[in-house]
């Protein structure tokens, strides 16, 4: 009779341990399903744009996540990335935009990187458009364009 109680006690302990482990994993699973940060990065060099002048990307960002966009840029040529055009700032909004100088400063005319950071604001869809051109050449189409279709989950 004592052996039966010990077996039942072991079974109960296993059930309790399994239940506690399951409860501890539920929040981690929820984060993995888009309920958490869901940060994303898109990085494209000037070489990428020389291969394809107009690039379209799609990305999903978590509800409290960020989207970082890093684009090759060489202002010494007179070309620059214009302001990001966001179709729906209620879904995603620009947090910052910075130009990062090239690491090798001994090279004249070396390209650097423009970096934008966007914060997800609410679930939904938006489009972010970038154009690379010479701003004083009005009426001339952009040399390169990037369109990002963003879905915030």
Secondary structure, DSSP 8 states (H G I E B T S, - for coil): -HHHHHHHHHHHHHHHHHHHHHHHHHHHHHIIIIIS---EEEEE-HHHHHH-SEEEEEEEE-TT-EEEEEEEE-GGGT-EE---EES-TTTEEEEEEEEE--S-TTSTT--EEEEEEEEE-SSEEEEEEEEEE-TTSTTS--SEEEEEEEEE-
